[in-house]
Amino acid sequence: MSYCTATYRLYDDQADFRKKADSIAVGMTVGSWTELPQAKRESMQKHLGQVLNVDVHEPEGVKPGERYADITIAYPDVNFSRDIPALLVTVFGKISMDGRIKLNRLGFSEEYLSAFPGPKFGISGIRDALGVYDRPLLMSIFKSVIGLNMDELRDQFTRQALGGVDLIKDDEILFENELTPIEKRVEVCLKAAEAASRETGKKLLYAANLTGPTSRLKSQAVKAIEAGANALLFNALAYGYDVLHELSSDPDITVPIAAHPSLAGAYYPSRHYGISASVLLGQLMRLAGADLVLFPSPYGSVTMPREENMAIRDELMTGSLPMKASMPVPSAGIHPGLVPLILRDFGQDVVVNAGGGIHGHPMGTEAGGRAFVQAIEAAQQSIRLADYADAGHPELKAALEAWGEKR
Amino acid sequence: MSYCTATYRLYDDQADFRKKADSIAVGMTVGSWTELPQAKRESMQKHLGQVLNVDVHEPEGVKPGERYADITIAYPDVNFSRDIPALLVTVFGKISMDGRIKLNRLGFSEEYLSAFPGPKFGISGIRDALGVYDRPLLMSIFKSVIGLNMDELRDQFTRQALGGVDLIKDDEILFENELTPIEKRVEVCLKAAEAASRETGKKLLYAANLTGPTSRLKSQAVKAIEAGANALLFNALAYGYDVLHELSSDPDITVPIAAHPSLAGAYYPSRHYGISASVLLGQLMRLAGADLVLFPSPYGSVTMPREENMAIRDELMTGSLPMKASMPVPSAGIHPGLVPLILRDFGQDVVVNAGGGIHGHPMGTEAGGRAFVQAIEAAQQSIRLADYADAGHPELKAALEAWGEKR
């Protein structure tokens, strides 16, 4: 017998959690059990959910509304097909609406995993593409691109590229538009990337935002790739994990996919409802084949608790899955003064990703990139940023003056 | 200029909500404004979001954590493509992760709506298919179908059909499986429906669950339709609204689609986060073309506040949209004793939908259907159920004895 598992946190002041767990295990699989005749039970046994664990949190003096239990249920693989919608509907479809309950973790069986090749490139493939193995990567985000024409876009791209970043990504709110359609902006930006590369000596990946009707995403992607695209950005949650899975596992999609967390905040921030960030942006993004995964960092403007961030990182990178690791990209409000914290928490396999922290640099976008390059150099050598700034790195110095250093 | 709008509720104890609204209007559109040179502002004006309303809720003695504002922002249509992912990413992509914020309402421009034909059948088309115009419809849900073989499935279908229901729907956790693949169960059930029709004199729609990989959903649907399917069930949230939209607007999908609310509880129940039920299960389901929309009722086992339910109903049926109305299907824990309440709240254009309230009837599934038929007859004539039960309707009488009458 092979099972996938789901772990929930249920809040209830009175419930018999053991009974509640049994009712989930039965209700979300065979529907009823005690009323089944014995002969029927035998044939249905293989379809019956199993309660693996019920851990009640009920200390002395627990406040009303705060009594909870962590419950793990095993769902027989034989009940659902090998796709993410089927798993999610099975483990959280109906019960998401039944009381205060949050889905906190999934467990995938080998059998289920066999349908998911995972990231085509992953951390190793992205490093191969860039030829960079010994340091964190640096990504820059286009800023204020709506309404820009191709010349303005190229200009902004070039300034980012000359700063020495490894990746540049589209703004996730840049959709197909007449001024900068995907195949044209890919062509223009990649040409600009080549020119910049001759100056910086660095390779560059440009993640172009893949948008439009679901059924045309693949042809859009292929069009972009034919125009030279070497990466794609994708609003995975707005389309559904299965769409990401089908794109990432398609042999014609020959470039890494960066998954944007757009809309994730509709699910994860509540304590009592929804789906945890580590399931949404960790487990499911990797399962669906995202090569890079963006998520709010615990350092910057759009924040997430550090513990939750570390849980995402662990799910993206754990060696216990038979697939490549996805590259974590903690984002939002990142400036050079945060780089030592990012490296402390994520180690070397991380993308330092900045928008305002690059474009808003007092000396301009190009200097903004350089300041990050310098911050990464310093942090890797465990040199204090302020000291490194003083040792002939004026861009870093200006960044620290603007935003400070967080330690 | 043409805009779509989004209304949020933001909770914050200190924020200057007017400033916050401005920052959303700028940040989610042109990115920056005050630092733009005048010439640039002129060309960017048409892309700039507009604050339409800021309504601060701050009575005397408001508790910490409970100060909020309702904020409406207008987003220029020129910024995004005519698809649901683009709209959602634009209005809630990034800011869903930025503090305590809930998306409570959308407003669609005529221009945006022009890309959405809406429900192909809607209330009127479903009534035409059934030939029933003067009463609420009655739907029955398969129960405990995982692991059933075709004979067992047919048997359960027949018992439901003979009870006099108008629609029968698959369990949403019934995926493609060897025992009862969609084209075979459609064939078997529709044959059983014909046989039952000869006894009841009623037509019957059977909504078969459409599952599997996204790219193969259309061919699955066509296969089911070729096998005789006259309706489909679809876990819209597990796949994404755009997938529903593409299916519903496809000329080859010639049958009504019932959208299941599976996973909706991951978004709507929190006061502080997520997306309201009336957006999720009202506005977006209708926009995406669902002919019937299931949602938790305020009466039964899986509950939702009545006000929220009425908001869903209003969005599904409002005459202010240039598209057919979707049929509301308040569900979960419905028994015959609730029928008068359902009719009071929804009027005649509603599907009374029951699972346990039919299969769990003391006299069996067939009697369970009859009890509902009788309850609807009574409620339409404003006869008390108990009186109608006593007037020669033993099935209704048994149902009321089992579950009572709620008034």
Interface residues (C-beta under 8 A of the other chain):
Chain A: M28 T29 V30 G31 S32 S43 M44 K46 H47 N79 F80 S81 D83 I84 P85 A86 L88 V89 T90 F92 G93 K94 I95 S96 M97 D98 R100 I101 L103 K143 S144 V145 I146 G147 D171 E172 I173 F175 E176 N177 T211 G212 P213 T214 S215 N235 A238 Y239 G240 D242 V243 E246 H260 P261 S262 L263 A264 G265 A266 Y267 P269 S270 H272 Y273 G274 I275 P296 S301 V302 M304 A332
Chain B: M28 T29 V30 G31 S32 S43 M44 K46 H47 N79 F80 S81 D83 I84 P85 A86 L88 V89 T90 F92 G93 K94 I95 S96 M97 D98 R100 I101 L103 K143 S144 V145 I146 G147 D171 E172 I173 F175 E176 N177 T211 G212 P213 T214 S215 N235 A238 Y239 G240 D242 V243 E246 H260 P261 S262 L263 A264 G265 A266 Y267 P269 S270 H272 Y273 G274 I275 P296 S301 V302 M304 A332
